Amino acid sequence: MPATSAKPRQAQRGLTTRAAILGLVFCALVVSAALPLRQYLSQRGQVAAAEAKQEQDRARVKALEDRLRQLNDPAYVRAQARTRLHFVLPGETPYVLITPSAAPRAVGRSALGVATAPGPEAPWYSQLWSTVRVADQPTPQPAPAR
């Protein structure tokens, strides 16, 4: 009887050893496949981004070619010159309509004698000169805290 009881233990032990070896092989396969799989997935993302950028570039090139075709059309250039630059053909009389605007604001000193800074509607030289005037004035010192 003792011979029969030793055989099932040996078979059970062999199964456990085989399972451990199979598990180690499986783990080795997973570890060896992980890095290439990660690189493959990251490269797929890079390829997708490059294809999207290429499509954007193609659309931009098409828009620029359309604009070039438009600018090569003499009728379009003539119409733009008349509209934007107010060009006229010989014999035509140009009319420029000037619409009335709000009354110009006085730039300079206010009633208190302090220079006022002109707004963004003032000419650039007035804005520049007002900054020079303001820079010459002393800055008021804040009152001491009590």
Backbone torsions as a table, in degrees:
resi	resn	phi	psi	omega
1	MET	NA	-33.2	-178.5
2	PRO	-63.7	-26.7	-178.5
3	ALA	-69.1	-35.1	-179.6
4	THR	-72.8	-32.3	-178.7
5	SER	-75.6	-24.9	-179.7
6	ALA	-76.7	-29.7	-177.2
7	LYS	-68.3	-45.8	178.2
8	PRO	-63.3	-34.0	178.0
9	ARG	-65.4	-40.3	-179.7
10	GLN	-67.5	-38.9	178.2
11	ALA	-67.1	-40.0	179.2
12	GLN	-67.2	-39.1	178.8
13	ARG	-67.6	-38.2	178.2
14	GLY	-65.5	-37.5	177.8
15	LEU	-65.2	-40.0	179.4
16	THR	-67.5	-40.1	178.0
17	THR	-66.2	-42.7	178.0
18	ARG	-63.7	-41.2	179.1
19	ALA	-64.5	-38.6	179.7
20	ALA	-66.9	-42.9	178.7
21	ILE	-64.9	-42.7	177.6
22	LEU	-62.7	-39.6	177.2
23	GLY	-64.4	-41.8	178.1
24	LEU	-64.3	-42.5	178.2
25	VAL	-63.2	-43.8	178.9
26	PHE	-61.7	-43.6	178.4
27	CYS	-63.6	-40.4	178.6
28	ALA	-63.5	-40.0	177.6
29	LEU	-64.5	-42.5	180.0
30	VAL	-64.5	-44.0	-179.5
31	VAL	-66.5	-41.0	-179.0
32	SER	-71.9	-22.5	179.6
33	ALA	-91.6	-15.1	-175.0
34	ALA	-66.6	-47.6	-177.3
35	LEU	-64.2	-49.9	177.8
36	PRO	-62.0	-34.8	178.7
37	LEU	-66.5	-40.6	178.1
38	ARG	-64.5	-42.9	177.8
39	GLN	-63.7	-40.4	179.3
40	TYR	-61.3	-45.6	-178.7
41	LEU	-67.2	-39.1	179.4
42	SER	-68.6	-36.8	177.9
43	GLN	-68.3	-33.8	175.5
44	ARG	-63.0	-38.9	176.6
45	GLY	-65.2	-40.6	178.8
46	GLN	-65.8	-40.0	178.8
47	VAL	-65.2	-41.3	178.8
48	ALA	-63.1	-41.6	179.0
49	ALA	-65.9	-40.0	178.8
50	ALA	-65.9	-38.7	178.1
51	GLU	-66.6	-38.4	178.1
52	ALA	-65.1	-42.6	178.3
53	LYS	-65.6	-38.1	178.2
54	GLN	-63.9	-39.0	178.3
55	GLU	-65.9	-39.8	176.9
56	GLN	-63.7	-42.7	179.4
57	ASP	-63.9	-39.6	177.7
58	ARG	-62.8	-40.9	178.6
59	ALA	-65.1	-39.9	179.1
60	ARG	-66.2	-41.6	178.5
61	VAL	-62.6	-41.1	179.0
62	LYS	-63.6	-42.3	178.5
63	ALA	-63.8	-40.3	178.9
64	LEU	-68.5	-36.2	176.5
65	GLU	-66.2	-39.3	176.4
66	ASP	-62.9	-42.2	178.8
67	ARG	-64.7	-39.4	177.8
68	LEU	-64.1	-42.4	178.0
69	ARG	-62.2	-39.3	179.4
70	GLN	-66.2	-41.8	-178.6
71	LEU	-73.4	-20.4	176.8
72	ASN	-82.2	-7.4	178.8
73	ASP	-82.8	116.0	-177.5
74	PRO	-61.3	-33.5	180.0
75	ALA	-65.7	-40.1	178.7
76	TYR	-65.9	-43.4	-179.7
77	VAL	-63.6	-40.8	178.6
78	ARG	-63.2	-44.2	179.7
79	ALA	-64.0	-40.3	178.9
80	GLN	-67.2	-37.3	178.3
81	ALA	-64.8	-38.9	179.1
82	ARG	-69.8	-39.4	-176.4
83	THR	-77.6	-53.4	-174.0
84	ARG	-79.4	-42.2	-172.9
85	LEU	-101.6	-1.5	179.1
86	HIS	60.1	36.9	175.1
87	PHE	-72.8	148.0	176.5
88	VAL	-129.5	155.8	176.8
89	LEU	-81.4	156.2	178.2
90	PRO	-58.2	135.1	-179.8
91	GLY	94.7	-13.0	178.3
92	GLU	-89.3	151.7	178.3
93	THR	-107.0	117.7	-179.7
94	PRO	-81.7	141.9	174.5
95	TYR	-124.9	131.6	176.8
96	VAL	-118.0	120.2	179.3
97	LEU	-93.1	127.2	177.9
98	ILE	-108.7	115.8	-178.4
99	THR	-82.4	143.1	179.4
100	PRO	-68.4	144.6	178.4
101	SER	-119.2	-179.3	179.1
102	ALA	-64.2	155.7	-179.7
103	ALA	-60.2	136.5	-178.6
104	PRO	-64.5	141.5	-179.4
105	ARG	-82.7	139.8	179.4
106	ALA	-72.8	125.8	179.0
107	VAL	-103.7	133.9	179.6
108	GLY	148.7	-134.3	-176.6
109	ARG	-96.4	143.8	177.5
110	SER	-84.9	-174.8	-178.3
111	ALA	-63.8	-24.6	-178.8
112	LEU	-87.0	-5.5	178.7
113	GLY	88.6	7.0	179.8
114	VAL	-95.7	137.9	-180.0
115	ALA	-66.9	133.6	177.9
116	THR	-100.7	140.6	179.8
117	ALA	-81.0	127.9	179.4
118	PRO	-69.1	154.5	-179.9
119	GLY	-79.4	-177.7	-178.4
120	PRO	-69.1	-13.0	179.6
121	GLU	-84.5	-9.2	178.8
122	ALA	-75.0	154.6	177.7
123	PRO	-62.5	157.4	-175.6
124	TRP	-61.5	-35.6	-178.3
125	TYR	-70.0	-31.3	176.1
126	SER	-68.8	-39.9	177.7
127	GLN	-64.0	-41.8	-179.8
128	LEU	-64.9	-45.9	-178.4
129	TRP	-65.1	-35.5	179.3
130	SER	-67.4	-33.0	177.2
131	THR	-69.3	-33.2	176.9
132	VAL	-66.9	-42.4	-179.6
133	ARG	-65.4	-42.5	-179.2
134	VAL	-67.0	-33.9	-179.7
135	ALA	-67.7	-27.8	-180.0
136	ASP	-76.2	-18.6	-176.5
137	GLN	-85.1	144.0	178.4
138	PRO	-70.0	147.3	178.7
139	THR	-83.5	136.9	179.5
140	PRO	-69.5	137.2	179.3
141	GLN	-83.6	136.9	179.0
142	PRO	-69.3	149.8	-179.6
143	ALA	-68.2	142.6	179.8
144	PRO	-66.1	143.1	179.4
145	ALA	-76.2	139.4	-179.3
146	ARG	-104.4	NA	NA
